[in-house]
């Protein structure tokens, strides 16, 4: 069964338990301190863009949200479930969290349809016919239903990234994570992926997006978070973030990236 109801917008959920709560999170890679006591709440239906220079910890942060990376101290709670070493908790969180990567991560030997349907069959024990119907629904939603029987190598980069988005949506997540989804694309392909993400945002999906696409942040984000050296330097609504950043470090970053 394909769910069609949409969650309320962030403005309607300000008093509710956050979809994601990150409290005093530290992450090390050996001696390298990648995250330094990060605190961040994401409300249900909120769209948060995370930006910052390379190595600032932004991708590490969202990879910790679905336990692709484990944090050494602090707490991450997703839809009321704390991420610990307990595999049951990790599985519960991953059922609610979809992720789209920079380099698509599609299976090259499977058709577009199978890339979207097979995870449902294997992970959810969904009957094959129902899984294919769900896959076709979400390929339609990202506007590439005609590519269903092609293989990833036959598609453009922008089309492959839209397949990756459709695959994540097939699992019907409550939260979507995007890790620099346009950075591997040619400039002319960026718009088609961003348009897909805008449409998804307008339907009320909770989203955390690591990106340098500041036009997307201005248009879609409820909040922009700027990270540097493993810490959150600034967090503000886009109109305040771009027009009147509080931090000198944020102003220096924006002067380099905003044209």
C-alpha positions in Angstrom: 0.0 0.0 0.0 1.4 3.4 -1.0 0.8 6.0 1.7 -0.5 9.3 0.4 -1.0 11.4 3.6 1.5 14.1 4.2 3.0 15.2 7.5 2.2 18.8 8.7 4.6 21.6 7.9 7.3 22.5 10.4 5.3 25.6 11.6 2.5 23.4 12.9 4.9 21.1 14.9 6.9 23.5 17.0 5.7 22.0 20.2 6.1 18.4 19.2 8.9 16.0 19.8 11.6 16.6 17.2 12.0 14.1 14.4 15.8 14.2 15.0 17.5 15.2 18.2 21.3 15.5 18.3 22.7 16.2 21.7 26.4 16.9 22.5 27.6 14.5 19.8 31.3 13.9 19.4 32.9 11.8 16.7 36.6 10.9 16.2 38.5 9.3 13.4 41.5 8.2 15.4 43.0 11.4 16.7 40.9 13.6 14.4 38.0 15.2 16.2 35.4 15.4 13.4 32.3 16.4 15.5 32.8 18.5 18.6 29.7 18.5 20.9 27.1 19.1 18.1 23.6 20.0 19.2 20.7 20.2 16.7 17.0 19.5 16.7 15.1 18.9 13.5 11.3 19.3 13.7 8.9 17.1 11.8 8.3 18.5 8.4 11.3 20.9 8.6 13.7 21.3 5.8 17.2 22.0 7.0 20.2 22.8 4.8 23.6 22.1 6.2 26.5 23.9 4.6 30.2 24.6 5.3 33.7 24.2 3.9 35.1 20.8 3.0 36.0 18.9 6.2 33.7 20.8 8.4 31.8 17.7 9.6 28.5 18.2 7.7 28.5 14.9 5.9 29.8 13.0 9.0 26.9 14.5 10.9 24.1 13.3 8.7 25.8 9.9 8.3 25.6 9.6 12.1 21.8 10.1 11.9 21.3 6.7 10.3 24.4 5.0 11.9 26.5 4.8 8.7 29.0 6.4 11.1 28.9 5.7 14.8 29.4 8.6 17.3 31.6 8.0 20.4 29.6 10.2 22.8 26.4 12.2 23.1 22.9 11.1 22.0 21.0 10.9 18.6 17.3 10.2 18.9 15.3 9.6 15.7 11.5 9.5 16.0 11.8 8.6 19.6 14.4 5.8 19.1 17.9 6.4 20.4 20.8 5.3 18.1 23.0 3.0 20.1 24.9 -0.1 19.3 21.7 -2.1 19.6 21.0 -3.5 16.1 17.3 -3.5 16.7 17.4 0.3 17.3 19.5 0.8 14.2 17.1 -1.2 12.0 14.2 0.7 13.4 15.8 4.1 12.6 16.8 3.0 9.1 13.2 2.0 8.3 12.3 5.6 8.9 15.3 7.3 7.3 16.1 7.4 3.6 19.4 8.6 2.2 20.6 9.8 -1.1 24.3 9.9 -1.7 26.6 12.0 -3.9 27.5 9.1 -6.2 24.1 7.5 -6.7 25.1 4.0 -5.4 22.8 2.3 -7.9 23.3 -1.4 -8.7 24.7 -1.3 -12.3 23.5 -4.9 -13.1 19.9 -4.2 -12.2 17.3 -2.2 -14.2 16.0 1.0 -12.9 12.8 -0.7 -11.9 14.7 -3.5 -10.1 16.9 -0.9 -8.3 13.8 0.5 -6.7 11.7 -2.7 -6.3 14.3 -5.3 -5.1 15.1 -3.5 -1.8 11.4 -3.7 -0.9 11.3 -7.4 -1.7 14.4 -8.1 0.3 14.1 -5.7 3.3 10.3 -5.5 3.7 9.3 -8.9 2.2 6.9 -7.0 -0.1 5.4 -9.2 -2.8 7.1 -8.7 -6.1 4.1 -7.3 -7.9 3.4 -4.8 -5.1 7.0 -3.8 -5.0 7.0 -3.1 -8.7 3.8 -1.0 -8.4 5.4 1.0 -5.7 8.6 1.5 -7.7 6.6 2.7 -10.8 4.7 5.1 -8.6 7.8 6.8 -7.3 9.6 6.7 -10.7 6.5 8.7 -11.9 6.9 11.0 -8.9 10.5 11.9 -9.9 9.4 12.2 -13.5 11.3 9.3 -15.2 8.8 6.4 -15.5 9.9 5.9 -19.1 13.4 4.8 -17.9 12.1 1.8 -15.8 13.6 -0.9 -18.0 16.9 0.8 -18.7 20.1 0.2 -16.7 21.9 2.9 -14.7 24.7 3.1 -17.3 22.2 4.1 -19.9 21.1 7.2 -18.0 22.5 10.7 -17.5 23.9 11.6 -14.0 20.8 13.6 -13.3 18.5 10.7 -14.2 20.6 8.3 -12.0 20.2 10.6 -9.1 16.5 10.8 -9.5 16.4 7.0 -9.6 18.3 7.1 -6.3 15.7 9.5 -4.8 12.9 7.2 -6.1 14.6 4.2 -4.6 14.8 5.9 -1.2 11.2 7.0 -1.4 10.0 3.4 -2.1 10.8 2.6 1.5 8.4 5.3 2.5 10.7 7.1 4.9 9.6 9.7 7.4 13.0 11.6 7.0 15.2 12.1 4.0 18.9 12.7 4.2 20.8 14.2 1.1 24.6 14.1 1.1 25.7 16.6 -1.5 23.3 15.1 -4.1 24.3 17.5 -6.9 28.1 17.8 -6.4 28.9 14.9 -8.8 26.6 16.2 -11.6 27.4 18.4 -14.6 25.9 21.9 -14.2 23.1 21.3 -16.7 22.0 18.2 -14.8 21.8 20.0 -11.4 18.5 21.7 -12.0 16.5 18.5 -12.7 17.7 17.0 -9.4 17.0 20.2 -7.5 13.5 20.5 -9.0 12.8 16.9 -7.8 14.0 17.8 -4.3 11.9 21.0 -4.3 8.8 19.0 -5.2 9.5 16.6 -2.4 10.0 19.4 0.1 6.8 21.0 -0.9 5.0 17.8 0.0 6.1 18.2 3.6 8.9 15.7 3.9 11.4 16.2 6.8 14.7 16.8 5.0 18.3 17.3 6.0 20.3 18.4 3.0 24.1 18.8 2.9 24.7 21.1 -0.1 26.4 24.1 -1.5 23.4 25.0 -3.6 22.5 28.2 -1.9 19.7 29.0 -4.3 18.0 25.8 -3.1 18.6 26.8 0.5 17.0 30.2 -0.1 14.0 28.7 -1.9 13.3 25.6 0.2 15.0 25.6 3.6 13.2 26.5 6.8 16.7 26.8 8.4 20.3 27.0 7.2 23.0 25.5 9.5 26.6 26.5 8.9 29.3 24.2 10.2 33.1 24.7 10.5 35.8 22.5 12.1 33.3 20.1 13.5 31.0 22.6 15.2 27.8 24.4 14.3 28.8 28.1 13.9 25.3 29.5 13.0 21.7 28.3 12.5 19.1 30.7 11.2 16.2 31.0 8.8 17.5 31.6 5.3 16.4 35.3 5.1 18.4 36.0 8.2 21.3 33.7 7.3 21.9 35.3 3.9 21.0 38.9 4.7 22.5 39.3 8.2 24.7 36.4 9.3 25.8 36.8 12.9 29.2 35.2 12.6 32.3 36.6 10.8 33.2 33.1 9.8 29.7 32.7 8.1 30.1 36.0 6.3 33.5 35.0 5.0 32.1 31.6 3.8 29.1 33.3 2.0 31.4 35.8 0.4 33.2 32.9 -1.3 30.2 30.9 -2.3 27.3 33.3 -3.0 27.4 35.2 -6.3 
